[in-house]
C-alpha cells in the first residue's frame, strides 16, 4: 500500500531531502462510504496517536483527517466514475520527526484550495487543513485515484512531558 502513496525514492513528501527515515510506523484503515466515515477516521487516528504516545497531536490531526475523509466521501467517491469498489482509506505514517495523514479515494481529480465564501455553509475544509498542518498536498496513485495528505511535526519529548503534567 505504501508504494502507491510514496514517490519512487521511498521518501515521504515531508522528509525534506532527509536520506533516511528511522522507525517508520504505519496504520491503515479502510472506510465504507457511510455518513459516519469521518467519525470512524477520527477515532482510528486518535487510537493510533495514543499508541504512538503522540496525544498532543490528536486534536489537530483529528480535525484534518475528518476534513480529508469528508472531502473524499463527498467528492472523491462521487467523481470516481461510479466505480465504488475502491474504498476511502486513511493511512497514518509516523517517523521520528513527523506524522503524515493520507486519505485515498478513487477519483483522479485533485483538490483545489479556493477562497472561502463566508456566507456558504461549506467549502473551507482545505483552508482549515492548510492552517492546522505543517504542510499538505496530494499525489495521484499508481493504480487509480489520489492521496491527499497533511504532515505534522512531532513535538519534542520535553514538550510532551510538560503537556502531560498539566
PENORZI-V312392 format. One line per field, one symbol per residue. ss: DSSP state (~ for helix, > for strand, _ for the rest). psi: psi as a letter, one per 20 degrees, with the letter a starting at -180 (. if undefined). burial: 1 if it has 24 or more other ideal C-beta (glycine too) atoms within 12 Angstrom, else 0. Layout:
ss: ???
psi: ???
burial: ???
This chain:
ss: _~~~____________________>>>>>>>_____~~~~~~~~~~~~~~~___~~~~~~~~~~~~~~~~~~~~~~___________>>>>>>>___>>>>>>>>___________________~~~~~~~~__>>>>>>_____>>>>>>>>___~~~~~~~~~_
psi: ghiigqrhiipqijilipiqopmpqqppppqrlqhjgggggggggggghghjllhiiggghgggggghggggggghggijkjnjhprpqpppppahirpppqpqriqipqqpprpqoiiqiajjghggghhhrgrraqqqqgfqarppqqqpppqqgghhhghhi.
burial: 0100110000011110000010011111111010001101110111011001011111011111111111111111100100000111111111101111111111110010000000000000111110011111111010001111111111100000000000
